[in-house]
Amino acid sequence: QKEVEQDPGPLSVPEGAIVSLNCTYSNSAFQYFMWYRQYSRKGPELLMYTYSSGNKEDGRFTAQVDKSSKYISLFIRDSQPSDSATYLCAMSDYKLSFGAGTTVTVRA
Amino acid sequence: ETGVTQTPRHLVMGMTNKKSLKCEQHLGHNAMYWYKQSAKKPLELMFVYSLEERVENNSVPSRFSPECPNSSHLFLHLHTLQPEDSALYLCASSQTSGESSYEQYFGPGTRLTVT
């Protein structure tokens, strides 16, 4: 079993739609939960991070962590073509473990 | 830009060649990382340097040899690679302590093709 599971997609949505991404994990020691965004021909960049369970909102982006279910989510509201990228979840106890990434395309 | 640069951006090498990848960070961080990114697979952590000392080596084959001469520079020396080593090699940096150690800044990567 992989430590972090993420559906690679691809996911294609029309502009303005809500994008829903999620990851599951097996290591209960994870305390920090991150979402990275990777544009084509670029390295990943940190989008949001959450410590332990709960929700965090930043503009159009909302991250949710449910440690009891070992499940994390990222929601993108009012999606834009500029949101087209690969989104990687990452989790940490003392080092980062990444999901495989979900490729998202927002159609204009 | 993220403050982490990598050269070259693209590299094609034969299995008998020797080449090196270079990474430089301008963020004042004291930890640096090498990752391998293959299609449809999670990022694989290869090496971690903290304060110029290697603290992690994730069972990486000896044909990959890292070097960290100071806290701003990181190299990955390559020799006698295999075609399955073709991938995007990413360098990252972070602070080593506190919550910010989980916030890593990545370079754009070197796309390596082994022929």
Backbone of each chain as ProteinMPNN parsed JSONL, in Angstrom:
{"seq_chain_A": "QKEVEQDPGPLSVPEGAIVSLNCTYSNSAFQYFMWYRQYSRKGPELLMYTYSSGNKEDGRFTAQVDKSSKYISLFIRDSQPSDSATYLCAMSDYKLSFGAGTTVTVRA", "coords_chain_A": {"N_chain_A": [[0.847, -1.195, 0.0], [0.567, 2.19, -0.922], [1.993, 5.029, 0.715], [0.797, 7.497, 0.46], [-2.064, 8.164, -1.317], [-3.269, 9.313, -4.383], [-5.524, 10.285, -6.805], [-4.6, 10.335, -10.121], [-6.026, 11.584, -12.123], [-6.642, 12.52, -15.557], [-8.329, 15.666, -14.765], [-10.906, 17.556, -16.026], [-12.532, 20.609, -16.241], [-15.157, 23.069, -16.702], [-14.651, 26.634, -16.95], [-15.169, 28.466, -13.968], [-16.297, 26.419, -12.528], [-16.389, 24.306, -9.56], [-13.496, 22.844, -8.344], [-12.555, 19.757, -7.083], [-10.3, 18.075, -5.153], [-8.527, 15.285, -3.799], [-6.807, 13.314, -1.29], [-5.723, 10.273, 0.198], [-4.25, 8.684, 3.053], [-1.917, 6.594, 4.868], [-0.272, 6.732, 7.074], [-0.471, 7.441, 10.338], [1.055, 9.185, 11.763], [1.498, 11.529, 10.443], [1.456, 15.051, 10.557], [1.517, 17.522, 9.371], [0.036, 18.939, 6.537], [0.033, 19.452, 3.159], [-0.594, 21.249, 0.113], [0.707, 21.354, -3.067], [1.275, 23.165, -6.072], [1.921, 22.595, -9.449], [2.98, 23.956, -12.324], [3.243, 23.426, -15.888], [6.472, 22.54, -16.923], [7.658, 23.661, -14.726], [8.841, 23.776, -11.29], [7.275, 22.31, -8.347], [5.168, 24.442, -6.305], [4.44, 25.702, -3.094], [1.117, 25.772, -2.136], [-0.878, 25.721, -0.105], [-0.878, 25.092, 3.446], [-1.707, 22.99, 6.219], [-1.991, 22.428, 9.653], [-2.5, 19.543, 11.455], [-5.925, 18.486, 12.028], [-8.783, 20.032, 10.379], [-10.035, 23.023, 8.741], [-8.862, 25.267, 6.205], [-8.8, 28.383, 4.679], [-8.047, 30.248, 1.76], [-8.514, 32.78, -0.101], [-9.828, 31.743, -3.129], [-9.339, 29.141, -2.549], [-9.707, 26.227, -0.556], [-8.611, 24.177, 2.0], [-8.993, 21.012, 3.475], [-8.697, 18.847, 6.255], [-9.068, 15.661, 7.505], [-8.243, 13.857, 9.978], [-9.167, 11.627, 11.301], [-10.291, 10.055, 9.354], [-8.183, 9.855, 7.704], [-7.827, 11.551, 5.43], [-7.563, 14.066, 3.018], [-8.495, 17.167, 1.49], [-8.752, 19.448, -1.275], [-10.308, 22.325, -2.377], [-11.222, 24.262, -5.129], [-12.7, 27.189, -5.807], [-14.774, 28.888, -8.222], [-13.207, 28.353, -10.581], [-10.413, 29.099, -12.718], [-8.893, 29.431, -15.996], [-6.174, 29.813, -15.493], [-5.726, 28.243, -13.316], [-5.149, 25.787, -14.244], [-3.127, 23.07, -13.905], [-0.852, 20.744, -12.305], [-1.732, 19.288, -9.281], [-0.333, 18.541, -6.239], [-0.588, 16.595, -3.38], [0.898, 16.627, -0.13], [2.489, 15.311, 2.751], [3.617, 15.271, 6.144], [5.702, 13.816, 8.623], [8.389, 13.749, 9.729], [9.578, 14.131, 7.369], [8.763, 14.977, 3.98], [6.106, 13.325, 2.284], [4.839, 12.617, -0.833], [1.87, 12.724, -2.885], [0.909, 11.326, -6.109], [0.011, 13.338, -7.73], [-2.553, 15.297, -9.29], [-3.698, 16.089, -12.438], [-5.11, 18.988, -13.603], [-7.334, 20.59, -15.781], [-8.725, 23.601, -16.697], [-11.268, 24.664, -18.604], [-11.737, 27.33, -20.841]], "CA_chain_A": [[0.0, 0.0, 0.0], [1.319, 3.424, -0.957], [1.809, 5.84, 1.91], [-0.131, 8.561, 0.085], [-2.78, 7.823, -2.545], [-3.904, 10.458, -5.026], [-6.007, 9.958, -8.138], [-3.856, 11.2, -11.048], [-6.886, 12.237, -13.101], [-6.781, 13.975, -15.495], [-9.605, 16.252, -14.433], [-11.193, 18.684, -16.903], [-13.753, 21.285, -15.795], [-15.361, 24.374, -17.346], [-14.341, 27.815, -16.141], [-16.202, 28.801, -13.0], [-16.708, 25.246, -11.76], [-15.634, 23.977, -8.353], [-12.592, 21.708, -8.496], [-12.414, 19.015, -5.831], [-9.166, 17.158, -5.199], [-8.365, 14.648, -2.492], [-5.768, 12.307, -1.055], [-5.815, 9.461, 1.404], [-2.922, 8.302, 3.52], [-1.938, 5.478, 5.801], [0.607, 6.988, 8.214], [-1.174, 8.275, 11.318], [1.998, 10.13, 12.372], [1.526, 12.788, 9.692], [0.877, 16.176, 11.287], [1.434, 18.666, 8.465], [-0.596, 18.541, 5.285], [0.302, 20.509, 2.199], [-0.923, 21.157, -1.306], [1.611, 22.034, -3.967], [0.799, 23.331, -7.446], [3.032, 22.508, -10.398], [2.687, 24.296, -13.704], [4.066, 22.722, -16.856], [7.882, 22.969, -17.039], [8.077, 24.367, -13.515], [8.84, 22.955, -10.092], [6.11, 22.519, -7.472], [5.185, 25.574, -5.383], [3.502, 25.49, -2.0], [-0.139, 26.5, -2.283], [-1.464, 25.866, 1.236], [-0.568, 24.032, 4.373], [-2.568, 22.885, 7.39], [-1.461, 21.603, 10.735], [-3.491, 18.67, 12.081], [-7.239, 18.469, 11.393], [-9.483, 21.3, 10.277], [-10.155, 23.692, 7.448], [-8.127, 26.513, 6.006], [-9.271, 29.045, 3.465], [-7.183, 31.302, 1.24], [-9.129, 33.234, -1.357], [-10.692, 30.739, -3.766], [-8.848, 27.811, -2.188], [-10.016, 25.72, 0.775], [-8.007, 22.878, 2.303], [-9.622, 20.319, 4.591], [-7.986, 17.673, 6.751], [-9.823, 14.807, 8.415], [-7.261, 12.859, 10.412], [-9.838, 10.391, 11.722], [-10.499, 9.27, 8.133], [-6.928, 9.91, 6.944], [-8.334, 12.044, 4.148], [-7.441, 15.508, 2.879], [-9.132, 17.68, 0.286], [-8.526, 20.819, -1.725], [-11.385, 22.813, -3.228], [-10.948, 25.511, -5.835], [-13.966, 27.791, -6.234], [-14.704, 29.814, -9.367], [-11.938, 27.998, -11.221], [-9.958, 29.908, -13.843], [-7.912, 28.717, -16.832], [-4.847, 29.898, -14.879], [-5.62, 27.183, -12.308], [-4.741, 24.549, -14.925], [-1.827, 22.676, -13.36], [-0.886, 19.501, -11.538], [-1.804, 19.559, -7.849], [0.253, 17.44, -5.478], [-0.713, 16.644, -1.928], [2.112, 16.214, 0.563], [2.245, 15.172, 4.185], [4.898, 15.21, 6.805], [5.98, 13.602, 10.039], [9.663, 14.464, 9.786], [9.948, 14.414, 5.987], [7.586, 15.054, 3.118], [5.685, 12.242, 1.396], [3.983, 13.23, -1.839], [1.012, 11.963, -3.776], [1.374, 11.303, -7.495], [-0.43, 14.549, -8.405], [-3.733, 15.273, -10.154], [-3.614, 17.112, -13.483], [-6.383, 19.696, -13.748], [-7.474, 21.54, -16.885], [-9.922, 24.436, -16.613], [-11.571, 25.071, -19.982], [-12.343, 28.674, -20.954]], "C_chain_A": [[0.878, 1.239, 0.0], [1.011, 4.237, 0.287], [0.789, 6.952, 1.658], [-0.753, 8.183, -1.25], [-3.464, 9.063, -3.091], [-4.297, 10.052, -6.43], [-5.329, 10.891, -9.14], [-4.714, 11.934, -12.063], [-6.596, 11.706, -14.505], [-8.219, 14.419, -15.214], [-9.786, 17.487, -15.307], [-12.532, 19.298, -16.502], [-13.929, 22.579, -16.575], [-15.011, 25.506, -16.386], [-15.51, 28.14, -15.219], [-16.649, 27.632, -12.141], [-15.89, 25.131, -10.475], [-14.79, 22.741, -8.647], [-12.41, 21.06, -7.123], [-11.305, 17.983, -5.982], [-9.012, 16.51, -3.824], [-7.24, 13.635, -2.49], [-6.125, 11.515, 0.187], [-4.41, 9.028, 1.8], [-3.045, 7.235, 4.579], [-1.157, 5.757, 7.085], [-0.059, 7.951, 9.195], [-0.249, 9.284, 11.997], [2.068, 11.462, 11.628], [0.808, 13.877, 10.474], [0.679, 17.393, 10.394], [0.947, 18.188, 7.108], [-0.522, 19.716, 4.319], [-0.325, 20.215, 0.845], [0.082, 21.992, -2.079], [0.956, 22.1, -5.344], [2.018, 23.334, -8.352], [2.531, 22.825, -11.8], [3.656, 23.548, -14.619], [5.456, 23.36, -16.941], [8.345, 23.828, -15.86], [8.178, 23.361, -12.376], [7.584, 23.199, -9.272], [6.286, 23.775, -6.608], [4.12, 25.341, -4.32], [2.285, 26.389, -2.176], [-0.759, 26.777, -0.91], [-0.901, 24.798, 2.148], [-1.421, 24.148, 5.623], [-1.884, 22.0, 8.416], [-2.609, 20.873, 11.394], [-4.842, 18.797, 11.372], [-7.822, 19.876, 11.3], [-9.511, 21.819, 8.863], [-9.283, 24.925, 7.408], [-8.54, 27.097, 4.681], [-8.296, 30.141, 3.074], [-7.745, 31.719, -0.11], [-10.073, 32.186, -1.906], [-10.357, 29.31, -3.36], [-9.228, 27.461, -0.745], [-9.382, 24.342, 0.93], [-8.703, 22.306, 3.527], [-8.797, 19.099, 4.958], [-8.897, 16.947, 7.728], [-8.897, 13.678, 8.85], [-7.935, 11.56, 10.833], [-10.074, 9.471, 10.528], [-9.232, 9.172, 7.294], [-7.213, 10.379, 5.514], [-8.145, 13.548, 4.122], [-8.019, 15.936, 1.54], [-8.66, 19.09, -0.006], [-9.683, 21.177, -2.653], [-10.95, 24.133, -3.844], [-12.289, 26.042, -6.325], [-13.73, 28.713, -7.417], [-13.405, 29.583, -10.152], [-11.689, 28.822, -12.483], [-9.012, 29.083, -14.718], [-6.499, 28.757, -16.238], [-4.651, 28.892, -13.745], [-5.212, 25.843, -12.928], [-3.301, 24.209, -14.54], [-1.961, 21.266, -12.789], [-0.824, 19.856, -10.063], [-1.316, 18.325, -7.088], [-0.067, 17.63, -3.999], [0.605, 16.152, -1.325], [1.833, 16.209, 2.057], [3.563, 14.924, 4.881], [4.783, 14.737, 8.242], [7.331, 14.266, 10.296], [10.215, 14.712, 8.389], [8.688, 14.364, 5.141], [7.369, 13.759, 2.348], [4.641, 12.816, 0.459], [3.026, 12.221, -2.444], [1.525, 12.085, -5.198], [0.972, 12.558, -8.259], [-1.659, 14.316, -9.26], [-3.613, 16.399, -11.14], [-4.998, 17.684, -13.733], [-6.31, 20.637, -14.946], [-8.792, 22.28, -16.704], [-10.156, 25.033, -18.001], [-12.25, 26.433, -20.0], [-13.684, 28.606, -21.686]], "O_chain_A": [[1.81, 1.353, 0.797], [-0.083, 4.153, 0.846], [0.012, 7.3, 2.547], [-0.035, 7.91, -2.212], [-4.152, 9.778, -2.362], [-3.469, 9.522, -7.172], [-5.462, 12.11, -9.029], [-4.222, 12.801, -12.785], [-6.321, 10.513, -14.637], [-9.176, 13.666, -15.397], [-8.924, 18.365, -15.331], [-13.544, 18.601, -16.431], [-12.946, 23.137, -17.064], [-15.07, 25.347, -15.166], [-16.673, 28.097, -15.62], [-17.316, 27.832, -11.126], [-14.847, 25.766, -10.322], [-15.294, 21.727, -9.131], [-12.144, 21.74, -6.132], [-11.375, 17.115, -6.852], [-9.331, 17.122, -2.805], [-6.786, 13.166, -3.534], [-6.754, 12.031, 1.112], [-3.497, 9.011, 0.974], [-4.123, 6.994, 5.123], [-1.368, 5.075, 8.088], [-0.192, 9.141, 8.908], [-0.721, 10.152, 12.732], [2.643, 12.423, 12.139], [-0.292, 13.672, 10.987], [-0.22, 18.201, 10.628], [1.394, 17.16, 6.599], [-0.958, 20.825, 4.628], [-0.552, 19.058, 0.49], [0.286, 23.172, -1.794], [0.19, 21.217, -5.73], [3.021, 23.988, -8.064], [1.761, 22.065, -12.387], [4.724, 23.101, -14.2], [5.583, 24.582, -17.021], [9.287, 24.612, -15.974], [7.673, 22.243, -12.474], [6.897, 24.198, -9.482], [7.402, 24.127, -6.228], [3.033, 24.843, -4.614], [2.407, 27.603, -2.342], [-1.116, 27.912, -0.593], [-0.493, 23.73, 1.692], [-1.807, 25.242, 6.035], [-1.286, 20.974, 8.091], [-3.576, 21.49, 11.84], [-4.879, 19.188, 10.206], [-7.422, 20.784, 12.029], [-9.077, 21.157, 7.92], [-9.001, 25.546, 8.433], [-8.622, 26.391, 3.676], [-7.782, 30.869, 3.923], [-7.481, 31.084, -1.131], [-11.017, 31.78, -1.227], [-11.027, 28.371, -3.788], [-9.091, 28.28, 0.163], [-9.586, 23.455, 0.101], [-8.97, 23.019, 4.494], [-8.266, 18.406, 4.09], [-9.431, 17.547, 8.66], [-8.783, 12.662, 8.164], [-7.329, 10.494, 10.729], [-10.061, 8.248, 10.671], [-9.215, 8.477, 6.278], [-6.888, 9.703, 4.538], [-8.511, 14.241, 5.072], [-8.031, 15.167, 0.579], [-8.23, 19.824, 0.884], [-10.0, 20.441, -3.587], [-10.388, 25.0, -3.174], [-12.939, 25.417, -7.162], [-12.637, 29.251, -7.596], [-12.616, 30.506, -10.356], [-12.614, 29.188, -13.208], [-8.395, 28.136, -14.232], [-5.711, 27.836, -16.456], [-3.532, 28.71, -13.266], [-4.96, 24.877, -12.209], [-2.377, 24.973, -14.818], [-3.043, 20.678, -12.792], [0.032, 20.633, -9.64], [-1.822, 17.218, -7.275], [0.159, 18.703, -3.44], [1.327, 15.364, -1.935], [1.039, 17.005, 2.558], [4.513, 14.426, 4.277], [3.909, 15.175, 8.99], [7.395, 15.26, 11.02], [11.208, 15.423, 8.233], [7.678, 13.784, 5.538], [8.314, 13.166, 1.826], [3.671, 13.431, 0.901], [3.318, 11.026, -2.512], [2.455, 12.844, -5.471], [1.525, 12.828, -9.326], [-1.797, 13.264, -9.884], [-3.442, 17.552, -10.744], [-5.94, 16.952, -14.037], [-5.345, 21.386, -15.102], [-9.848, 21.662, -16.573], [-9.342, 25.807, -18.503], [-13.214, 26.667, -19.272], [-14.337, 29.633, -21.875]]}, "seq_chain_B": "ETGVTQTPRHLVMGMTNKKSLKCEQHLGHNAMYWYKQSAKKPLELMFVYSLEERVENNSVPSRFSPECPNSSHLFLHLHTLQPEDSALYLCASSQTSGESSYEQYFGPGTRLTVT", "coords_chain_B": {"N_chain_B": [[9.948, 33.919, -9.812], [11.256, 31.189, -7.775], [13.553, 31.445, -6.264], [15.29, 29.389, -6.342], [17.551, 27.937, -8.42], [18.302, 25.85, -11.229], [20.62, 24.063, -13.193], [21.803, 22.026, -15.907], [18.749, 22.83, -17.741], [17.801, 20.913, -19.422], [18.997, 17.679, -20.266], [20.674, 15.312, -22.141], [22.06, 12.2, -22.083], [24.416, 9.561, -22.655], [24.674, 6.13, -21.596], [27.219, 5.68, -20.707], [28.305, 8.062, -20.052], [29.523, 10.81, -17.959], [28.05, 13.229, -15.986], [26.983, 16.317, -14.416], [24.492, 17.726, -12.298], [23.399, 20.933, -11.307], [22.465, 22.954, -8.545], [21.284, 25.95, -7.083], [20.512, 27.975, -4.332], [18.951, 31.006, -3.313], [17.902, 31.879, -0.959], [18.697, 31.836, 1.627], [18.364, 29.529, 3.047], [18.958, 26.51, 5.009], [18.793, 23.843, 4.446], [18.834, 21.395, 1.893], [17.579, 19.568, -0.925], [17.349, 16.684, -3.072], [15.109, 15.489, -5.464], [13.433, 12.934, -7.367], [11.298, 12.968, -10.112], [8.995, 11.106, -11.727], [6.769, 10.264, -14.407], [3.378, 10.061, -13.467], [4.003, 9.14, -10.954], [4.672, 9.474, -7.406], [6.696, 12.171, -6.077], [10.026, 11.248, -5.507], [12.058, 11.222, -2.778], [15.489, 11.717, -2.779], [18.024, 12.59, -1.69], [19.01, 14.386, 1.284], [20.349, 17.317, 2.559], [21.481, 18.926, 5.434], [22.595, 21.81, 6.835], [24.897, 21.457, 5.328], [25.552, 18.836, 5.725], [25.022, 15.456, 4.902], [21.961, 14.052, 5.572], [20.091, 12.265, 4.858], [19.637, 9.456, 2.835], [18.062, 7.894, 0.53], [18.267, 4.992, -0.133], [19.429, 5.193, -2.649], [20.799, 4.364, -5.834], [24.352, 3.901, -6.311], [25.278, 5.129, -8.57], [24.362, 7.649, -8.584], [25.571, 10.522, -7.143], [25.712, 12.765, -4.604], [26.691, 16.172, -3.8], [27.477, 18.711, -1.532], [28.8, 21.597, -1.283], [28.502, 23.995, 0.115], [26.003, 25.88, 1.94], [24.433, 27.004, -0.002], [24.683, 25.745, -2.421], [24.21, 22.809, -4.381], [24.998, 19.7, -5.765], [24.459, 17.083, -8.149], [26.027, 14.338, -9.082], [26.378, 12.308, -11.901], [26.772, 9.059, -13.22], [27.307, 6.344, -15.455], [24.535, 5.826, -15.989], [21.185, 4.386, -16.205], [18.576, 3.677, -18.629], [16.104, 3.787, -17.249], [16.521, 5.757, -15.436], [15.834, 8.11, -16.539], [14.114, 11.078, -16.097], [12.51, 13.836, -14.368], [14.557, 15.836, -12.481], [14.468, 17.319, -9.445], [15.425, 20.032, -7.427], [15.293, 21.256, -4.11], [14.803, 23.591, -1.389], [14.836, 24.477, 2.112], [14.136, 25.854, 5.405], [15.597, 24.372, 8.306], [14.396, 23.981, 10.74], [11.491, 24.03, 12.883], [8.099, 24.927, 11.899], [8.431, 25.866, 9.327], [10.15, 24.165, 8.06], [8.73, 22.365, 6.647], [7.953, 23.667, 4.47], [8.886, 23.761, 1.392], [10.942, 25.003, -1.179], [11.05, 24.79, -4.582], [13.224, 24.248, -7.378], [13.145, 24.675, -11.019], [13.756, 22.263, -12.154], [15.665, 19.627, -13.79], [15.375, 18.146, -16.816], [16.1, 14.967, -17.542], [17.36, 12.738, -19.895], [18.237, 9.512, -20.601], [20.074, 7.762, -22.878]], "CA_chain_B": [[10.815, 32.755, -9.579], [11.22, 30.724, -6.392], [14.83, 31.639, -5.6], [16.09, 28.173, -6.503], [17.859, 27.761, -9.837], [18.903, 24.561, -11.589], [21.219, 23.957, -14.515], [21.061, 22.54, -17.045], [17.308, 22.548, -17.712], [17.621, 19.673, -20.165], [20.247, 16.941, -20.425], [20.617, 13.998, -22.768], [23.361, 11.57, -21.896], [24.524, 8.135, -22.881], [24.824, 5.346, -20.363], [28.609, 5.662, -20.239], [28.752, 9.425, -19.765], [29.484, 11.396, -16.62], [27.558, 14.605, -16.006], [26.571, 16.828, -13.101], [23.404, 18.694, -12.182], [23.728, 21.968, -10.318], [21.355, 23.669, -7.914], [21.696, 27.065, -6.238], [19.372, 28.655, -3.699], [19.256, 32.372, -2.917], [16.885, 32.151, 0.049], [19.263, 31.765, 2.967], [17.951, 28.285, 3.703], [20.078, 25.658, 5.406], [18.554, 22.451, 4.053], [18.633, 21.231, 0.46], [17.036, 18.238, -1.244], [17.18, 16.204, -4.44], [13.973, 14.617, -5.707], [13.216, 12.421, -8.71], [9.884, 12.978, -10.481], [8.658, 10.323, -12.915], [5.359, 10.421, -14.782], [2.337, 9.329, -12.737], [4.53, 8.617, -9.691], [4.985, 10.512, -6.422], [8.083, 12.603, -5.973], [10.859, 10.366, -4.696], [13.166, 11.904, -2.122], [16.753, 11.012, -2.992], [19.037, 13.005, -0.708], [18.76, 15.583, 2.065], [21.495, 17.914, 3.233], [21.161, 19.93, 6.424], [23.839, 22.463, 7.25], [25.963, 20.883, 4.485], [25.808, 17.442, 6.084], [23.988, 14.583, 4.359], [21.186, 13.455, 6.658], [19.158, 11.279, 4.318], [20.025, 8.846, 1.564], [16.963, 6.949, 0.443], [18.575, 3.788, -0.913], [19.652, 5.599, -4.032], [21.964, 3.662, -6.403], [25.611, 4.637, -6.197], [25.541, 5.89, -9.796], [24.003, 9.024, -8.236], [26.459, 10.941, -6.066], [25.468, 14.168, -4.288], [27.746, 16.96, -3.182], [26.968, 19.981, -1.028], [29.999, 22.305, -0.819], [28.092, 25.036, 1.064], [24.548, 25.832, 2.142], [23.721, 27.573, -1.149], [24.919, 24.973, -3.635], [24.022, 21.359, -4.321], [25.273, 19.047, -7.037], [24.176, 15.656, -8.288], [26.94, 13.778, -10.076], [25.756, 11.162, -12.545], [27.676, 8.246, -14.036], [26.805, 5.037, -15.883], [23.096, 5.751, -15.704], [20.338, 3.459, -16.936], [17.426, 4.366, -19.244], [15.028, 4.015, -16.268], [16.848, 6.957, -14.659], [15.268, 9.271, -17.228], [13.076, 11.673, -15.246], [12.745, 15.227, -13.976], [15.247, 15.892, -11.199], [14.119, 18.573, -8.794], [16.139, 20.472, -6.246], [14.456, 22.079, -3.243], [15.463, 24.051, -0.168], [13.943, 24.893, 3.205], [14.773, 25.981, 6.705], [15.676, 23.043, 8.912], [13.729, 23.845, 12.029], [10.173, 24.638, 13.023], [7.079, 24.607, 10.911], [8.832, 26.23, 7.967], [10.925, 23.096, 7.438], [7.872, 21.618, 5.739], [7.704, 24.515, 3.313], [10.046, 23.603, 0.532], [10.949, 25.797, -2.402], [11.607, 23.953, -5.633], [13.696, 24.777, -8.642], [12.343, 24.244, -12.176], [14.074, 20.884, -12.514], [16.454, 19.24, -14.958], [14.78, 17.004, -17.543], [17.204, 14.079, -17.91], [17.062, 11.605, -20.77], [19.383, 8.603, -20.728], [19.897, 6.989, -24.124]], "C_chain_B": [[10.901, 32.435, -8.081], [12.492, 31.03, -5.618], [15.71, 30.408, -5.623], [16.306, 27.969, -8.004], [18.542, 26.413, -10.053], [19.463, 24.649, -12.997], [21.837, 22.577, -14.691], [19.571, 22.251, -16.9], [16.988, 21.243, -18.439], [18.975, 19.013, -20.348], [19.949, 15.606, -21.064], [22.002, 13.387, -22.628], [23.295, 10.078, -22.189], [24.824, 7.422, -21.582], [26.262, 5.345, -19.852], [29.139, 7.042, -19.871], [28.807, 9.72, -18.278], [29.045, 12.844, -16.766], [27.201, 15.023, -14.596], [25.416, 17.795, -13.249], [23.767, 19.668, -11.067], [22.465, 22.642, -9.814], [21.93, 24.777, -7.041], [20.458, 27.71, -5.639], [19.833, 29.994, -3.132], [18.336, 32.828, -1.786], [17.42, 32.133, 1.465], [18.842, 30.54, 3.748], [19.161, 27.443, 4.081], [19.817, 24.177, 5.186], [18.297, 22.407, 2.552], [18.341, 19.771, 0.139], [17.172, 17.955, -2.739], [15.993, 15.255, -4.473], [14.019, 14.117, -7.144], [11.714, 12.409, -8.969], [9.699, 12.231, -11.792], [7.165, 10.438, -13.154], [4.467, 9.5, -13.961], [2.838, 8.729, -11.432], [4.749, 9.756, -8.709], [6.444, 10.936, -6.512], [8.84, 11.643, -5.052], [11.994, 11.178, -4.097], [14.437, 11.075, -2.288], [17.742, 11.326, -1.864], [18.568, 14.266, 0.014], [20.074, 16.031, 2.678], [20.98, 18.972, 4.205], [22.467, 20.502, 6.951], [25.05, 21.767, 6.621], [26.311, 19.449, 4.852], [24.669, 16.573, 5.549], [23.273, 13.888, 5.508], [20.222, 12.399, 6.159], [19.701, 10.772, 2.998], [19.065, 7.694, 1.371], [17.256, 5.785, -0.48], [18.748, 4.107, -2.391], [20.878, 4.857, -4.576], [23.206, 4.533, -6.408], [25.98, 5.383, -7.476], [25.086, 7.35, -9.66], [24.838, 9.426, -7.02], [26.245, 12.418, -5.774], [26.696, 14.835, -3.686], [27.16, 18.288, -2.748], [28.14, 20.771, -0.463], [29.704, 23.436, 0.163], [26.57, 25.072, 1.086], [23.761, 26.374, 0.963], [23.794, 26.712, -2.39], [24.777, 23.472, -3.382], [24.261, 20.8, -5.707], [24.779, 17.603, -6.982], [25.027, 15.133, -9.431], [26.367, 12.45, -10.583], [26.798, 10.371, -13.338], [27.083, 6.866, -14.261], [25.339, 4.856, -15.546], [22.41, 4.728, -16.599], [19.168, 4.217, -17.569], [16.301, 4.647, -18.251], [15.324, 5.195, -15.333], [16.349, 8.225, -15.33], [14.075, 9.791, -16.438], [13.361, 13.155, -15.114], [13.393, 15.223, -12.596], [15.064, 17.294, -10.614], [14.993, 18.806, -7.575], [15.183, 21.333, -5.427], [15.281, 22.534, -2.044], [14.42, 24.445, 0.866], [14.793, 25.262, 4.41], [14.737, 24.607, 7.368], [14.845, 22.9, 10.173], [12.362, 24.494, 12.003], [9.239, 24.284, 11.896], [7.568, 24.882, 9.501], [9.692, 25.161, 7.314], [10.068, 22.283, 6.477], [7.535, 22.426, 4.499], [8.957, 24.502, 2.451], [9.856, 24.413, -0.741], [11.713, 25.012, -3.458], [12.174, 24.785, -6.773], [12.852, 24.235, -9.784], [12.655, 22.822, -12.643], [15.011, 20.772, -13.704], [15.779, 18.017, -15.571], [15.92, 16.161, -18.094], [16.692, 12.945, -18.785], [18.331, 10.782, -20.929], [19.15, 7.709, -21.942], [20.817, 5.768, -24.153]], "O_chain_B": [[10.652, 33.294, -7.234], [12.499, 30.88, -4.396], [16.765, 30.385, -4.99], [15.345, 27.845, -8.763], [19.255, 25.908, -9.186], [18.85, 25.242, -13.884], [22.348, 22.007, -13.727], [19.178, 21.495, -16.012], [16.021, 20.557, -18.106], [19.982, 19.69, -20.56], [19.088, 14.857, -20.601], [23.0, 13.996, -23.015], [22.267, 9.428, -21.999], [25.187, 8.049, -20.586], [26.499, 5.04, -18.683], [30.28, 7.179, -19.431], [28.236, 9.006, -17.454], [29.6, 13.594, -17.569], [27.125, 14.193, -13.69], [25.361, 18.581, -14.195], [24.347, 19.3, -10.046], [21.52, 22.869, -10.569], [22.929, 24.582, -6.349], [19.478, 27.963, -6.339], [20.918, 30.12, -2.564], [18.029, 34.014, -1.666], [16.675, 32.39, 2.411], [18.951, 30.513, 4.974], [20.253, 27.633, 3.545], [20.56, 23.34, 5.698], [17.622, 23.28, 2.005], [18.793, 18.861, 0.835], [17.118, 18.868, -3.563], [15.871, 14.351, -3.647], [14.567, 14.776, -8.027], [10.943, 11.904, -8.153], [10.182, 12.663, -12.838], [6.39, 10.678, -12.227], [4.762, 8.318, -13.784], [2.159, 7.881, -10.854], [4.988, 10.889, -9.125], [7.307, 10.179, -6.956], [8.367, 11.28, -3.975], [12.802, 11.756, -4.824], [14.459, 9.884, -1.977], [18.227, 10.426, -1.179], [17.844, 15.093, -0.54], [20.817, 15.23, 3.243], [20.15, 19.808, 3.847], [23.329, 19.776, 7.447], [26.067, 21.524, 7.271], [27.282, 18.903, 4.33], [23.496, 16.906, 5.719], [23.903, 13.215, 6.323], [19.598, 11.705, 6.961], [20.162, 11.543, 2.156], [19.229, 6.635, 1.977], [16.579, 5.603, -1.492], [18.271, 3.379, -3.262], [21.883, 4.728, -3.877], [23.118, 5.758, -6.499], [26.907, 6.192, -7.465], [25.39, 8.182, -10.515], [24.814, 8.749, -5.992], [26.566, 13.255, -6.618], [27.596, 14.188, -3.15], [26.428, 18.924, -3.506], [28.452, 20.636, 0.72], [30.567, 23.799, 0.961], [25.923, 24.357, 0.321], [22.539, 26.224, 0.922], [23.03, 26.93, -3.331], [25.163, 22.949, -2.337], [23.791, 21.351, -6.703], [24.694, 16.994, -5.916], [24.784, 15.443, -10.598], [25.935, 11.598, -9.807], [27.615, 10.957, -14.048], [26.443, 6.294, -13.378], [24.944, 3.88, -14.909], [22.963, 4.271, -17.599], [18.805, 5.292, -17.091], [15.604, 5.651, -18.392], [14.472, 5.583, -14.533], [16.433, 9.306, -14.748], [13.141, 9.045, -16.143], [14.329, 13.667, -15.676], [12.837, 14.668, -11.648], [15.453, 18.299, -11.209], [15.263, 17.891, -6.796], [14.359, 22.057, -5.986], [16.315, 21.948, -1.724], [13.265, 24.712, 0.531], [16.0, 25.021, 4.44], [13.911, 23.77, 7.004], [14.617, 21.779, 10.627], [12.102, 25.394, 11.204], [9.547, 23.447, 11.047], [7.157, 24.196, 8.565], [9.945, 25.241, 6.112], [10.59, 21.594, 5.601], [6.898, 21.916, 3.577], [9.954, 25.155, 2.759], [8.76, 24.493, -1.297], [12.863, 24.623, -3.257], [11.68, 25.867, -7.09], [11.947, 23.43, -9.562], [11.907, 22.245, -13.433], [15.134, 21.692, -14.514], [15.634, 16.983, -14.919], [16.627, 16.587, -19.007], [15.712, 12.28, -18.452], [19.37, 11.298, -21.341], [18.152, 6.992, -22.018], [20.803, 5.007, -25.12]]}, "name": "protein", "num_of_chains": 2, "seq": "QKEVEQDPGPLSVPEGAIVSLNCTYSNSAFQYFMWYRQYSRKGPELLMYTYSSGNKEDGRFTAQVDKSSKYISLFIRDSQPSDSATYLCAMSDYKLSFGAGTTVTVRAETGVTQTPRHLVMGMTNKKSLKCEQHLGHNAMYWYKQSAKKPLELMFVYSLEERVENNSVPSRFSPECPNSSHLFLHLHTLQPEDSALYLCASSQTSGESSYEQYFGPGTRLTVT"}
